[in-house]
Amino acid sequence: MSGRSFLRWLRISRRSRPSRTSQAVALARSGMPRPTSPEGDPGAQESLCRGMRPTSASWFRPQIRARTRFFDDQVMGAISAGTSQVVVCGAGYDDRGLRFRTTGVRFFELDHPATQVDKARRLRAIEPAGTGLALAPTDFRVDDVASALIGCGHDAGRPSLFICEGLLVYLDQPTCSRLLGGLRSRAAPGSTLAVSLAVHRAGASSDAVTAAANARRPSGRSEPWRTVLPLDAHLALLEQAGWRVERTVDAAELDDGAVPGRTQLVSAVSGPGGSGSSALHWGQRGL
Ligand SMILES: C[S@@+](CC[C@H](N)C(=O)[O-])C[C@H]1O[C@@H](n2cnc3c(N)ncnc32)[C@H](O)[C@@H]1O
Protein backbone atom coordinates (compact mmCIF):
# COMPACT_ATOMS: atom_id res chain seq x y z
CA MET A 1 0.00 0.00 0.00
CA SER A 2 1.43 3.40 -0.98
CA GLY A 3 1.88 6.09 1.67
CA ARG A 4 -1.00 8.08 0.24
CA SER A 5 -3.36 5.05 0.14
CA PHE A 6 -2.40 4.18 3.70
CA LEU A 7 -3.26 7.70 4.89
CA ARG A 8 -6.59 7.55 3.06
CA TRP A 9 -7.38 4.13 4.60
CA LEU A 10 -6.42 5.48 8.03
CA ARG A 11 -8.74 8.47 7.61
CA ILE A 12 -11.68 6.28 6.54
CA SER A 13 -11.15 3.68 9.24
CA ARG A 14 -10.90 6.37 11.91
CA ARG A 15 -14.16 7.85 10.65
CA SER A 16 -15.90 4.48 10.87
CA ARG A 17 -15.25 4.32 14.60
CA PRO A 18 -17.62 5.90 17.13
CA SER A 19 -16.72 9.50 17.84
CA ARG A 20 -14.20 9.63 20.65
CA THR A 21 -14.91 13.31 21.31
CA SER A 22 -18.57 12.54 21.93
CA GLN A 23 -17.51 9.83 24.40
CA ALA A 24 -15.25 12.33 26.18
CA VAL A 25 -18.11 14.82 26.47
CA ALA A 26 -20.51 12.15 27.74
CA LEU A 27 -17.97 10.94 30.31
CA ALA A 28 -17.43 14.53 31.48
CA ARG A 29 -21.18 14.97 31.81
CA SER A 30 -21.81 11.76 33.74
CA GLY A 31 -21.81 12.37 37.46
CA MET A 32 -22.75 16.04 37.09
CA PRO A 33 -25.73 17.01 39.22
CA ARG A 34 -28.51 17.70 36.72
CA PRO A 35 -32.27 18.02 36.61
CA THR A 36 -34.50 15.31 35.21
CA SER A 37 -38.15 15.11 34.15
CA PRO A 38 -40.65 13.22 36.34
CA GLU A 39 -40.60 10.26 33.90
CA GLY A 40 -36.90 10.64 33.11
CA ASP A 41 -33.94 8.46 34.00
CA PRO A 42 -31.46 10.35 36.24
CA GLY A 43 -28.80 7.66 35.68
CA ALA A 44 -29.08 7.71 31.88
CA GLN A 45 -25.72 9.36 31.17
CA GLU A 46 -23.83 6.92 33.42
CA SER A 47 -25.63 3.96 31.80
CA LEU A 48 -24.78 5.18 28.29
CA CYS A 49 -21.12 5.56 29.24
CA ARG A 50 -20.78 2.07 30.74
CA GLY A 51 -17.52 0.45 29.57
CA MET A 52 -16.19 3.53 27.76
CA ARG A 53 -12.43 4.04 27.97
CA PRO A 54 -11.87 6.80 30.52
CA THR A 55 -10.45 10.07 29.28
CA SER A 56 -7.84 12.10 31.08
CA ALA A 57 -9.07 15.38 29.60
CA SER A 58 -10.19 17.58 32.44
CA TRP A 59 -9.45 21.01 30.93
CA PHE A 60 -12.76 21.13 29.14
CA ARG A 61 -14.99 20.10 32.06
CA PRO A 62 -16.02 23.68 33.01
CA GLN A 63 -16.94 24.35 29.37
CA ILE A 64 -19.02 21.16 29.32
CA ARG A 65 -20.71 22.08 32.63
CA ALA A 66 -21.77 25.42 31.13
CA ARG A 67 -22.99 23.77 27.92
CA THR A 68 -24.88 21.13 29.86
CA ARG A 69 -26.63 23.70 31.98
CA PHE A 70 -27.60 25.73 28.92
CA PHE A 71 -28.91 22.80 26.84
CA ASP A 72 -30.70 21.14 29.77
CA ASP A 73 -32.50 24.46 30.34
CA GLN A 74 -33.41 24.66 26.66
CA VAL A 75 -34.94 21.18 26.70
CA MET A 76 -36.84 21.70 29.95
CA GLY A 77 -38.04 25.13 28.81
CA ALA A 78 -39.25 23.80 25.46
CA ILE A 79 -41.09 20.86 27.01
CA SER A 80 -42.77 23.01 29.62
CA ALA A 81 -43.84 25.43 26.85
CA GLY A 82 -45.56 22.53 25.05
CA THR A 83 -42.99 21.71 22.34
CA SER A 84 -43.48 18.07 21.44
CA GLN A 85 -40.41 17.39 19.25
CA VAL A 86 -36.75 17.64 20.22
CA VAL A 87 -34.23 17.10 17.41
CA VAL A 88 -30.66 16.51 18.58
CA CYS A 89 -28.10 16.90 15.76
CA GLY A 90 -24.67 15.35 16.29
CA ALA A 91 -26.23 13.70 19.34
CA GLY A 92 -23.31 11.43 20.20
CA TYR A 93 -24.04 9.96 23.64
CA ASP A 94 -26.38 12.79 24.68
CA ASP A 95 -28.74 11.31 27.30
CA ARG A 96 -31.52 13.90 27.15
CA GLY A 97 -34.00 11.65 25.34
CA LEU A 98 -33.95 9.40 28.41
CA ARG A 99 -33.27 12.01 31.12
CA PHE A 100 -36.11 14.32 30.00
CA ARG A 101 -38.49 11.63 28.76
CA THR A 102 -42.02 13.02 28.80
CA THR A 103 -45.23 11.49 27.51
CA GLY A 104 -46.17 13.15 24.23
CA VAL A 105 -42.65 14.40 23.48
CA ARG A 106 -40.57 12.71 20.75
CA PHE A 107 -36.80 12.87 20.64
CA PHE A 108 -35.00 12.50 17.28
CA GLU A 109 -31.26 11.92 17.21
CA LEU A 110 -29.05 12.42 14.18
CA ASP A 111 -25.39 11.51 14.08
CA HIS A 112 -22.74 9.92 11.92
CA PRO A 113 -23.60 6.22 11.27
CA ALA A 114 -20.47 4.93 13.08
CA THR A 115 -21.47 6.62 16.32
CA GLN A 116 -25.15 5.79 15.99
CA VAL A 117 -24.52 2.06 15.68
CA ASP A 118 -22.70 2.12 19.02
CA LYS A 119 -25.31 4.41 20.63
CA ALA A 120 -28.11 2.08 19.46
CA ARG A 121 -26.30 -0.92 20.98
CA ARG A 122 -25.94 0.90 24.29
CA LEU A 123 -29.60 1.97 24.26
CA ARG A 124 -30.67 -1.66 23.69
CA ALA A 125 -28.56 -2.72 26.66
CA ILE A 126 -30.28 -0.13 28.87
CA GLU A 127 -33.83 -0.73 27.67
CA PRO A 128 -34.13 -3.97 25.64
CA ALA A 129 -37.82 -3.28 24.94
CA GLY A 130 -36.91 -0.02 23.15
CA THR A 131 -36.44 3.54 24.29
CA GLY A 132 -38.82 5.24 21.86
CA LEU A 133 -36.00 7.48 20.58
CA ALA A 134 -35.90 7.95 16.80
CA LEU A 135 -32.33 7.47 15.57
CA ALA A 136 -31.40 8.60 12.05
CA PRO A 137 -27.85 7.82 10.87
CA THR A 138 -26.81 10.93 8.97
CA ASP A 139 -23.52 12.30 7.69
CA PHE A 140 -24.16 16.03 7.45
CA ARG A 141 -21.40 16.38 4.87
CA VAL A 142 -23.31 14.36 2.30
CA ASP A 143 -26.83 13.70 3.59
CA ASP A 144 -29.77 16.06 3.46
CA VAL A 145 -30.98 16.75 7.01
CA ALA A 146 -34.55 17.54 5.91
CA SER A 147 -34.85 14.15 4.17
CA ALA A 148 -33.33 12.41 7.20
CA LEU A 149 -35.94 14.04 9.45
CA ILE A 150 -38.81 13.14 7.11
CA GLY A 151 -37.50 9.57 7.08
CA CYS A 152 -37.66 9.21 10.86
CA GLY A 153 -41.13 10.68 11.30
CA HIS A 154 -40.42 14.31 12.23
CA ASP A 155 -43.50 16.50 11.72
CA ALA A 156 -42.65 19.89 10.18
CA GLY A 157 -46.17 21.09 11.00
CA ARG A 158 -45.45 21.16 14.74
CA PRO A 159 -42.85 23.26 16.58
CA SER A 160 -39.53 21.65 17.44
CA LEU A 161 -36.51 22.38 19.54
CA PHE A 162 -33.40 21.77 17.41
CA ILE A 163 -30.12 21.24 19.25
CA CYS A 164 -26.58 21.45 17.83
CA GLU A 165 -24.29 21.05 20.84
CA GLY A 166 -20.58 20.78 20.16
CA LEU A 167 -21.31 20.00 16.51
CA LEU A 168 -20.82 22.97 14.18
CA VAL A 169 -17.13 23.26 15.07
CA TYR A 170 -16.58 19.83 13.41
CA LEU A 171 -18.28 20.81 10.14
CA ASP A 172 -16.93 23.08 7.41
CA GLN A 173 -18.80 26.30 6.76
CA PRO A 174 -20.79 25.17 3.68
CA THR A 175 -21.94 22.11 5.65
CA CYS A 176 -22.91 24.30 8.64
CA SER A 177 -24.97 26.54 6.35
CA ARG A 178 -26.67 23.59 4.65
CA LEU A 179 -27.48 21.99 8.00
CA LEU A 180 -28.84 25.22 9.52
CA GLY A 181 -30.93 25.87 6.39
CA GLY A 182 -32.22 22.28 6.37
CA LEU A 183 -33.31 22.54 10.00
CA ARG A 184 -34.98 25.88 9.26
CA SER A 185 -36.96 24.20 6.47
CA ARG A 186 -38.42 21.79 9.08
CA ALA A 187 -39.15 24.49 11.67
CA ALA A 188 -42.81 25.29 12.21
CA PRO A 189 -43.56 28.71 13.77
CA GLY A 190 -42.69 28.54 17.45
CA SER A 191 -39.58 26.41 16.88
CA THR A 192 -36.25 27.15 18.55
CA LEU A 193 -32.66 26.38 17.62
CA ALA A 194 -30.06 26.05 20.39
CA VAL A 195 -26.41 25.91 19.32
CA SER A 196 -22.95 26.11 20.83
CA LEU A 197 -20.40 28.03 18.80
CA ALA A 198 -16.61 27.93 18.96
CA VAL A 199 -15.52 31.55 18.73
CA HIS A 200 -12.38 33.67 18.72
CA ARG A 201 -11.79 37.38 19.11
CA ALA A 202 -12.43 39.61 16.12
CA GLY A 203 -9.34 40.40 14.08
CA ALA A 204 -7.53 37.08 14.56
CA SER A 205 -7.18 34.71 11.60
CA SER A 206 -9.78 31.93 11.84
CA ASP A 207 -7.52 29.51 9.94
CA ALA A 208 -4.61 30.17 12.30
CA VAL A 209 -6.77 29.87 15.43
CA THR A 210 -8.29 26.60 14.18
CA ALA A 211 -4.93 25.11 13.20
CA ALA A 212 -3.40 26.02 16.57
CA ALA A 213 -6.35 24.49 18.42
CA ASN A 214 -6.11 21.25 16.42
CA ALA A 215 -2.38 21.02 17.10
CA ARG A 216 -3.13 21.19 20.85
CA ARG A 217 -6.09 18.82 20.92
CA PRO A 218 -5.49 15.06 21.39
CA SER A 219 -8.15 14.36 18.73
CA GLY A 220 -7.03 17.23 16.51
CA ARG A 221 -6.17 14.81 13.67
CA SER A 222 -8.90 12.20 13.98
CA GLU A 223 -11.75 14.70 14.63
CA PRO A 224 -10.41 18.10 13.60
CA TRP A 225 -12.19 21.36 14.33
CA ARG A 226 -13.16 23.11 11.11
CA THR A 227 -15.25 26.16 12.00
CA VAL A 228 -14.03 28.59 14.64
CA LEU A 229 -15.16 32.14 13.87
CA PRO A 230 -15.68 35.53 15.50
CA LEU A 231 -19.15 35.64 17.06
CA ASP A 232 -20.54 38.10 14.49
CA ALA A 233 -19.56 35.82 11.61
CA HIS A 234 -21.23 32.85 13.30
CA LEU A 235 -24.41 34.82 14.00
CA ALA A 236 -24.47 35.92 10.35
CA LEU A 237 -24.46 32.24 9.28
CA LEU A 238 -27.46 31.60 11.53
CA GLU A 239 -29.37 34.63 10.26
CA GLN A 240 -28.60 33.82 6.61
CA ALA A 241 -30.11 30.38 7.19
CA GLY A 242 -33.33 32.04 8.42
CA TRP A 243 -32.81 31.87 12.19
CA ARG A 244 -33.44 35.04 14.23
CA VAL A 245 -30.94 35.11 17.06
CA GLU A 246 -32.59 35.87 20.39
CA ARG A 247 -29.93 35.25 23.04
CA THR A 248 -26.22 34.72 23.29
CA VAL A 249 -24.25 33.87 26.41
CA ASP A 250 -20.57 33.22 26.95
CA ALA A 251 -20.03 29.82 28.62
CA ALA A 252 -17.89 31.63 31.20
CA GLU A 253 -21.02 33.33 32.49
CA LEU A 254 -22.57 29.97 33.32
CA ASP A 255 -19.50 28.39 34.89
CA ASP A 256 -16.69 30.22 36.68
CA GLY A 257 -14.06 27.77 35.41
CA ALA A 258 -14.90 28.16 31.71
CA VAL A 259 -12.45 30.21 29.67
CA PRO A 260 -14.12 33.42 28.45
CA GLY A 261 -14.30 34.13 24.72
CA ARG A 262 -14.17 30.47 23.59
CA THR A 263 -17.73 29.16 23.56
CA GLN A 264 -20.94 31.04 22.91
CA LEU A 265 -24.31 29.47 23.63
CA VAL A 266 -27.03 30.80 21.41
CA SER A 267 -30.76 30.41 21.01
CA ALA A 268 -32.61 31.50 17.89
CA VAL A 269 -36.15 31.29 16.66
CA SER A 270 -37.57 30.47 13.27
CA GLY A 271 -38.57 33.64 11.55
CA PRO A 272 -37.59 36.01 8.82
CA GLY A 273 -33.87 36.72 8.96
CA GLY A 274 -33.17 39.76 11.09
CA SER A 275 -29.97 41.53 11.99
CA GLY A 276 -27.58 40.23 14.61
CA SER A 277 -27.90 43.55 16.38
CA SER A 278 -31.41 42.60 17.52
CA ALA A 279 -29.95 39.73 19.58
CA LEU A 280 -30.29 40.06 23.33
CA HIS A 281 -27.53 39.12 25.65
CA TRP A 282 -28.51 36.33 28.03
CA GLY A 283 -28.34 38.58 31.06
CA GLN A 284 -31.05 40.79 29.60
CA ARG A 285 -33.57 37.94 29.67
CA GLY A 286 -32.35 35.91 32.60
CA LEU A 287 -31.80 32.16 32.45
C1 LIG B 1 -18.13 16.63 20.45
S1 LIG B 1 -19.30 15.49 19.93
C2 LIG B 1 -20.77 16.18 20.70
C3 LIG B 1 -21.81 15.14 20.96
C4 LIG B 1 -23.06 15.64 21.68
N1 LIG B 1 -23.72 16.71 20.97
C5 LIG B 1 -22.74 16.08 23.08
O1 LIG B 1 -22.61 17.28 23.33
O2 LIG B 1 -22.60 15.20 23.92
C6 LIG B 1 -19.54 15.87 18.20
C7 LIG B 1 -20.56 14.95 17.52
O3 LIG B 1 -20.74 15.40 16.18
C8 LIG B 1 -20.84 14.26 15.34
N2 LIG B 1 -20.43 14.61 13.98
C9 LIG B 1 -19.25 15.16 13.59
N3 LIG B 1 -19.23 15.27 12.25
C10 LIG B 1 -20.40 14.78 11.79
C11 LIG B 1 -20.98 14.61 10.50
N4 LIG B 1 -20.31 14.96 9.40
N5 LIG B 1 -22.21 14.07 10.40
C12 LIG B 1 -22.88 13.70 11.52
N6 LIG B 1 -22.40 13.83 12.76
C13 LIG B 1 -21.17 14.35 12.90
C14 LIG B 1 -19.87 13.26 15.96
O4 LIG B 1 -20.13 11.93 15.53
C15 LIG B 1 -20.11 13.50 17.45
O5 LIG B 1 -21.10 12.66 17.96
The ligand as an SDF file (V2000), in Angstrom:
LIG
                    3D

 27 29  0  0  0  0  0  0  0  0999 V2000
  -18.1290   16.6300   20.4470 C   0  0  0  0  0  0  0  0  0  0  0  0
  -19.3030   15.4890   19.9290 S   0  0  0  0  0  0  0  0  0  0  0  0
  -20.7680   16.1790   20.7020 C   0  0  0  0  0  0  0  0  0  0  0  0
  -21.8120   15.1360   20.9650 C   0  0  0  0  0  0  0  0  0  0  0  0
  -23.0630   15.6420   21.6770 C   0  0  0  0  0  0  0  0  0  0  0  0
  -23.7160   16.7070   20.9730 N   0  0  0  0  0  0  0  0  0  0  0  0
  -22.7420   16.0770   23.0830 C   0  0  0  0  0  0  0  0  0  0  0  0
  -22.6140   17.2770   23.3330 O   0  0  0  0  0  0  0  0  0  0  0  0
  -22.5990   15.1970   23.9220 O   0  0  0  0  0  0  0  0  0  0  0  0
  -19.5380   15.8680   18.2000 C   0  0  0  0  0  0  0  0  0  0  0  0
  -20.5550   14.9500   17.5170 C   0  0  0  0  0  0  0  0  0  0  0  0
  -20.7390   15.4000   16.1780 O   0  0  0  0  0  0  0  0  0  0  0  0
  -20.8360   14.2550   15.3400 C   0  0  0  0  0  0  0  0  0  0  0  0
  -20.4300   14.6110   13.9800 N   0  0  0  0  0  0  0  0  0  0  0  0
  -19.2540   15.1600   13.5920 C   0  0  0  0  0  0  0  0  0  0  0  0
  -19.2320   15.2700   12.2470 N   0  0  0  0  0  0  0  0  0  0  0  0
  -20.4040   14.7770   11.7860 C   0  0  0  0  0  0  0  0  0  0  0  0
  -20.9790   14.6110   10.4970 C   0  0  0  0  0  0  0  0  0  0  0  0
  -20.3100   14.9570    9.4030 N   0  0  0  0  0  0  0  0  0  0  0  0
  -22.2090   14.0740   10.3960 N   0  0  0  0  0  0  0  0  0  0  0  0
  -22.8780   13.6960   11.5190 C   0  0  0  0  0  0  0  0  0  0  0  0
  -22.4050   13.8300   12.7600 N   0  0  0  0  0  0  0  0  0  0  0  0
  -21.1720   14.3530   12.9000 C   0  0  0  0  0  0  0  0  0  0  0  0
  -19.8720   13.2600   15.9620 C   0  0  0  0  0  0  0  0  0  0  0  0
  -20.1330   11.9280   15.5310 O   0  0  0  0  0  0  0  0  0  0  0  0
  -20.1110   13.5000   17.4520 C   0  0  0  0  0  0  0  0  0  0  0  0
  -21.1010   12.6610   17.9610 O   0  0  0  0  0  0  0  0  0  0  0  0
  1  2  1  0
  2  3  1  0
  2 10  1  0
  3  4  1  0
  4  5  1  0
  5  6  1  0
  5  7  1  0
  7  8  2  0
  7  9  1  0
 10 11  1  0
 11 12  1  0
 11 26  1  0
 12 13  1  0
 13 14  1  0
 13 24  1  0
 14 15  1  0
 14 23  1  0
 15 16  2  0
 16 17  1  0
 17 18  1  0
 17 23  2  0
 18 19  1  0
 18 20  2  0
 20 21  1  0
 21 22  2  0
 22 23  1  0
 24 25  1  0
 24 26  1  0
 26 27  1  0
M  CHG  2   2   1   9  -1
M  END
$$$$
